[in-house]
Amino acid sequence: MRSTVSTSAFRQAARPRRLPAQYSRFASSNVETAQKKTQDALGSAQKTAEKLWESSKKFLGPLGERAGSMLGSYRQPVMYNLSVARELLKQVYVAERLQPPTDLGVVRSAYSTLWSRASSQAYWRGILSSGEWAKVAIYAVEAYGIFKIGEIVGRRSVVGYNLH
């Protein structure tokens, strides 16, 4: 008997419920608003990509035309993806309230804090005892990876330098 009661209660709880008419109206308008915003963002990203492409062609001159012809049919998707990434970064910049340092003292204090922590044995003991050493290790591996990618790009070769 108990299993049928709990099963019927489960079925009743799991059954989809209909929203009252006033709530479903707002839900559909929210979806329509979101779709409209998405379409507007897509249109502005495409317009921005075209403007960027035209200005880069003017700035680079014949080299820009050559780069465009080298991309071929990939030009439009590449430009679109770049403009979408730029718009996304803008939104993150605004949402996180990021801003460049306005004073050299801010930069100095940040680096002095990093240096004082890196040279303090008490700080490292605290990290080991709290378990945050894994987080610091991951940040170090990320920084090293970014450095190595920069080296590869700078050399234009994965291993060694081309000595032609």
N, C-alpha and C positions, 0 to 999 in steps of 0.2 A: 504494500500500500504506500509506503513511504517513497519508494522509487517512482511510482506514477505521479505522486504529488510534486516531487522535485523535477521530474521530467516535464510535466505540464507547465510548471513555473518557468523552467528554462525555455521552453518553446514560446511561452508568452513574452518573456523578456527578449528573446532573440528575434521575434517577429518584427519586421519593419513597420514603423509607425508613420502615419500620414501627419504632416504638419497642417495646422490650421491655415486657411486661405491667406490671411494677412502675412504669415511668415513665408509661405512659398512665393508670394509676390515679391518680397524683398530679396529672397534667395535668387530668383531669376534675374532681378535687376542688378544684383551684385555680379552675377556671372556675365551679364551683358556689358556691364561697366568694365569688368576685367578684360573681356575680349576686346572691347573698343580701345582700352589703354594699350593692350598688347599690339593691336594693329597700328595704332599711332606710333608706338615705339619702333615697330618694324619699319614703317614708312620713313621715320626720321633717321633711322640707322642707315637705310639704303640711300637716302638723299645725302647724308653726311659722307658715306663711303664714296659716292660719285664726286662730291666736291673735293674730298681728299685726293682722289685719284687724279682729277683734273689739275689741282694745284701742284701735286707732285710731278706730273708731266711737265707743267710749265717751269717748275723749279729745276728739274733735272735735265730738261731739254731733250736732246736726242738719246741720251742715256735712259731717260724715263720711258721714252717710246720703245726702246729696245727691251727694257725690263718688262714692259707690258706685253710685248709680242712673245717674250720668252714664257710668260705665264700662260698664254693661250687661253684655252677655255676655263682654266682655273682662276683667272683674274677676278671674275665676279664673286665666286664663293670665298676667295681669300679676302677680298676687300670687305665683303659682308661680315665675315667672322672677325676681322680686325675692328670694324665699327661696332659690332655687338660687344666685343671685349672692352672697347673704350667706354661704351655707355654703361656697362656693368661696373667697371672700375669707378666711373663717376658716381654711380649710385652708392657704392660701398664707401667712397670718400665722404660723401654727404652724410650717409647714415651713421658712420662711425665718428663723425665730426673730426676728421683728420685735418691737420694743417701743418705746413712746414714750420720748422723752428724760426721764431722771429728774432731771436737774440743768440749771439755766440755763446753767452753764458749757459744757455740751456743745453747746447751741444757739449760744452765742457763738463757740466755737472753730470750728464748722462755717461760720458766716457770715464769720468773720475769714479762714479759709482761702480761701473763695470770693473775697473782696475782694482778698486779697493776690495770688491767681493772676490775677484779672481786671486788676489794675493793673500786673502785672509784664510787661515787654517780653520778658524771657528766657523766660517761660512760653509766650508766644505764638509766639516763634521756635521753641521746642522742638516745639510742636504742629504748626507748619507743616512742619518738617523730618521729623517722624515720620509725618505723614499722618493724624493724629488730628483734624485740623481738620474733616473731613467729619462725624465723630461729634459733635463739639461743635456744628456747624452744624445737624445734625438735632435735637439736644436744644433748641437755640434756637428752631427752627421749631415744635417741639412745644409749648414753653412759650408762644410767641406765639399759637399756635392755641387753646390752652386759655384764655388770657386773652381772646381775641376771642369764644370761645363764651360765656364768663362775661358779657361785655358784651352779647351778643345776648340772653341769658337775662334779664339785668337790665333791659334796655330793653323786652323783650317785643316786639321788632321787629328784623328783619334789617338794615334800613337806617333810620337816623335815629330820632327819638323821635316818638311820637304826640302831637300838640299840640291835642287836642280840648278 
